[in-house]
């Protein structure tokens, strides 16, 4: 009889423990909703943080971000169409410089002196580009020697270039008509010589710092248009004086 009582007691104790274990499992399962709730709260917190950061973002940072992104696609959207809706996209070149004023005053100088067919001013991804159409107005055919008219115009341009400390790159270009002289075996030499002579003049006669100046000769390989007609070839015979934008200037300075 005592043995039966012990057996019954053990069976009752086993059932009790099993019931306790089942209750524990059920309790844990019932609390799983807390994990989902905690995830929802975390996501909502992250959403509110994002909304808050967007509501207080700086317009200047937006513009800088837009310029950096669009620069990767090699276009001028960030220069000519600022996302802030400003009226002068050229401010994107360097907000701390006088580039917009330089561009505007150069345009006025060209119009006032009726030089539209000889000097062109525009903005592109490089910066402010002052194009000297280097036809017979500026150089004798096949020559890199600056003519007096060219020097007078460079003197005027230099007054504007001194208002900004960005780097200046002078780029020589020709049409595709071959040249073969003792001084210039190819258009490479001719375009480079024309650019170098402009650089030397800006430094030696107009006191532009040589640390700001560089020269490049592209021959006929950077045309603005086709070389199919005389007018189009004239557009390709040019020297570009480029006031580089702030980011390119900083890159070339290594800063």
C-alpha positions as CSV (number, residue, x, y, z in Angstrom):
1,X,0.0,0.0,0.0
2,X,2.7,2.6,0.8
3,X,4.4,1.7,-2.5
4,X,1.2,2.6,-4.3
5,X,0.9,5.8,-2.5
6,X,4.5,6.7,-3.5
7,X,3.7,5.9,-7.1
8,X,0.6,8.0,-7.1
9,X,2.5,10.9,-5.4
10,X,5.2,10.7,-8.1
11,X,2.6,10.6,-10.9
12,X,0.8,13.7,-9.4
13,X,4.1,15.5,-9.0
14,X,5.0,14.7,-12.6
15,X,1.7,16.0,-13.9
16,X,2.1,19.2,-11.8
17,X,5.6,19.8,-13.2
18,X,4.4,19.1,-16.7
19,X,1.5,21.6,-16.2
20,X,3.9,24.2,-14.9
21,X,6.2,23.7,-18.0
22,X,3.2,24.1,-20.3
23,X,2.1,27.3,-18.5
24,X,5.7,28.7,-18.9
25,X,5.7,28.0,-22.6
26,X,2.3,29.6,-23.1
27,X,3.4,32.6,-21.1
28,X,6.5,33.1,-23.2
29,X,4.4,32.7,-26.4
30,X,1.9,35.3,-25.2
31,X,4.7,37.9,-24.7
32,X,6.1,37.6,-28.2
33,X,4.0,40.6,-29.4
34,X,6.4,42.8,-27.4
35,X,9.2,42.1,-30.0
36,X,6.9,43.3,-32.9
37,X,5.9,46.3,-30.8
38,X,9.5,47.2,-30.0
39,X,10.4,46.9,-33.8
40,X,7.5,49.3,-34.7
41,X,8.6,51.8,-32.0
42,X,12.2,51.7,-33.3
43,X,11.1,52.3,-36.9
44,X,8.8,55.2,-36.0
45,X,11.7,56.8,-34.1
46,X,14.0,56.5,-37.1
47,X,11.2,58.0,-39.3
48,X,10.8,61.0,-37.0
49,X,14.6,61.5,-36.9
50,X,14.7,61.5,-40.7
51,X,11.8,63.9,-41.0
52,X,13.4,66.2,-38.4
53,X,16.7,66.3,-40.2
54,X,15.0,67.0,-43.6
55,X,13.1,69.9,-42.1
56,X,16.3,71.6,-40.8
57,X,18.6,70.9,-43.7
58,X,20.8,73.7,-45.0
59,X,20.1,75.1,-48.5
60,X,23.8,75.5,-49.0
61,X,24.3,71.8,-48.3
62,X,21.6,70.9,-50.8
63,X,23.3,73.0,-53.5
64,X,26.7,71.5,-52.7
65,X,25.3,68.0,-52.8
66,X,23.5,68.7,-56.1
67,X,26.7,70.1,-57.6
68,X,28.7,67.0,-56.6
69,X,26.1,64.5,-57.9
70,X,25.6,66.2,-61.2
71,X,29.3,66.7,-61.7
72,X,29.6,62.9,-61.9
73,X,27.4,63.0,-65.0
74,X,29.5,65.6,-66.7
75,X,26.8,68.2,-67.2
76,X,26.1,71.8,-66.4
77,X,22.8,71.4,-64.6
78,X,24.3,72.4,-61.2
79,X,25.9,75.5,-62.8
80,X,23.0,76.8,-64.8
81,X,20.0,75.7,-62.7
82,X,20.6,75.8,-59.0
83,X,18.2,73.7,-57.0
84,X,17.4,76.6,-54.6
85,X,15.8,78.5,-57.5
86,X,18.3,81.3,-57.5
87,X,18.5,83.7,-60.4
88,X,22.2,83.3,-61.1
89,X,23.3,79.7,-61.5
90,X,26.9,80.8,-61.9
91,X,27.0,81.3,-58.1
92,X,27.4,77.6,-58.0
93,X,30.9,77.9,-59.3
94,X,32.2,79.4,-56.1
95,X,29.9,81.2,-53.7
96,X,32.8,83.0,-52.1
97,X,34.3,84.5,-55.2
98,X,33.4,87.3,-57.7
99,X,32.9,84.9,-60.6
100,X,29.3,86.1,-61.3
101,X,30.3,89.7,-61.3
102,X,33.3,89.0,-63.6
103,X,31.1,87.2,-66.1
104,X,28.5,89.9,-66.1
105,X,31.0,92.7,-66.5
106,X,32.9,90.9,-69.3
107,X,29.6,90.5,-71.2
108,X,29.1,94.2,-70.9
109,X,32.6,94.9,-72.0
110,X,32.2,92.7,-75.1
111,X,28.8,94.3,-76.0
112,X,30.1,97.9,-75.4
113,X,33.1,97.4,-77.7
114,X,31.1,95.4,-80.3
115,X,33.5,92.4,-79.9
116,X,30.8,89.7,-80.2
117,X,32.4,88.1,-83.2
118,X,35.8,88.1,-81.6
119,X,35.3,87.5,-77.9
120,X,32.7,85.1,-76.4
121,X,32.0,84.6,-72.7
122,X,30.1,81.6,-71.2
123,X,30.0,79.3,-68.2
124,X,30.6,75.5,-68.4
125,X,31.7,72.8,-66.0
126,X,35.3,74.1,-66.1
127,X,34.4,77.6,-65.0
128,X,34.2,80.9,-66.7
129,X,35.4,80.6,-70.3
130,X,36.6,83.6,-72.3
131,X,37.0,82.6,-75.9
132,X,39.2,84.5,-78.2
133,X,38.4,83.5,-81.8
134,X,42.0,83.3,-83.0
135,X,41.4,84.0,-86.6
136,X,43.2,86.8,-88.4
137,X,41.8,89.2,-85.8
138,X,44.3,87.9,-83.2
139,X,47.0,86.1,-85.1
140,X,48.4,86.0,-88.6
141,X,47.7,82.7,-90.3
142,X,50.0,80.0,-89.1
143,X,51.5,82.3,-86.5
144,X,51.5,82.4,-82.7
145,X,52.7,86.0,-82.3
146,X,50.2,88.2,-80.5
147,X,49.0,91.1,-82.5
148,X,48.5,94.6,-80.9
149,X,44.7,94.2,-80.9
150,X,45.1,90.9,-79.1
151,X,47.3,92.5,-76.4
152,X,44.8,95.3,-75.8
153,X,42.0,92.9,-75.3
154,X,44.2,90.7,-73.0
155,X,44.9,93.9,-71.0
156,X,41.2,94.4,-70.5
157,X,40.5,90.8,-69.6
158,X,43.3,90.8,-67.1
159,X,41.6,93.5,-65.1
160,X,38.7,91.2,-64.6
161,X,40.9,88.1,-63.9
162,X,42.7,89.9,-61.0
163,X,39.4,90.2,-59.1
164,X,39.4,86.4,-58.5
165,X,42.2,84.2,-57.2
166,X,41.1,81.0,-58.9
167,X,43.5,79.3,-61.3
168,X,43.6,80.3,-65.0
169,X,44.2,77.8,-67.8
170,X,44.8,79.0,-71.3
171,X,43.8,76.5,-73.9
172,X,44.9,76.7,-77.6
173,X,42.8,75.1,-80.3
174,X,43.0,75.0,-84.1
175,X,40.8,73.7,-87.0
176,X,41.7,70.5,-88.8
177,X,43.6,72.1,-91.7
178,X,47.1,70.6,-91.5
179,X,50.2,72.8,-91.0
180,X,53.8,71.8,-91.6
181,X,56.3,74.6,-91.1
182,X,59.7,74.7,-89.5
183,X,58.3,76.3,-86.4
184,X,55.1,74.3,-86.2
185,X,55.3,70.8,-87.7
186,X,51.7,70.1,-86.6
187,X,48.7,71.9,-85.1
188,X,49.8,70.6,-81.7
189,X,52.8,72.9,-81.7
190,X,50.8,75.9,-83.1
191,X,47.9,75.6,-80.5
192,X,50.4,75.2,-77.7
193,X,52.5,78.1,-78.8
194,X,49.5,80.4,-78.9
195,X,48.4,79.3,-75.4
196,X,51.9,79.8,-74.0
197,X,52.2,83.3,-75.5
198,X,49.0,84.3,-73.9
199,X,50.1,83.0,-70.6
200,X,53.5,84.8,-70.8
201,X,51.7,88.1,-71.8
202,X,49.3,87.8,-68.9
203,X,52.2,87.3,-66.5
204,X,54.8,89.7,-67.9
205,X,52.6,92.6,-69.0
206,X,49.5,92.3,-66.8
207,X,51.1,91.0,-63.6
208,X,48.9,87.9,-63.2
209,X,50.7,85.6,-60.8
210,X,52.5,82.7,-62.6
211,X,51.2,80.4,-59.9
212,X,47.7,80.8,-61.2
213,X,48.6,80.3,-64.9
214,X,48.9,77.2,-67.0
215,X,48.8,76.5,-70.8
216,X,47.4,73.6,-72.8
217,X,47.4,72.9,-76.6
218,X,44.7,70.7,-78.0
219,X,45.4,71.1,-81.7
220,X,42.3,70.2,-83.7
221,X,41.1,67.6,-81.3
222,X,38.8,69.7,-79.1
223,X,36.5,71.3,-81.7
224,X,33.4,73.3,-80.8
225,X,31.7,72.2,-84.0
226,X,32.5,70.4,-87.2
227,X,35.1,71.6,-89.7
228,X,32.8,71.2,-92.6
229,X,32.6,74.9,-93.6
230,X,34.8,78.0,-93.3
231,X,32.5,79.5,-90.6
232,X,32.7,76.4,-88.5
233,X,36.5,76.2,-88.8
234,X,36.7,79.8,-87.7
235,X,34.8,78.8,-84.5
236,X,37.3,76.0,-83.8
237,X,40.4,78.3,-84.3
238,X,40.4,79.8,-80.8
239,X,42.1,80.4,-77.5
240,X,40.1,79.8,-74.4
241,X,41.1,81.7,-71.2
242,X,39.4,79.6,-68.5
243,X,38.9,81.0,-65.0
244,X,38.6,77.6,-63.3
245,X,35.9,77.0,-60.8
246,X,36.7,76.5,-57.1
247,X,36.6,72.7,-57.1
248,X,39.0,72.3,-60.1
249,X,41.3,75.0,-58.7
250,X,41.5,73.2,-55.4
251,X,42.1,69.9,-57.1
252,X,44.9,71.3,-59.2
253,X,46.5,73.0,-56.2
254,X,46.3,69.8,-54.3
255,X,44.2,71.2,-51.5
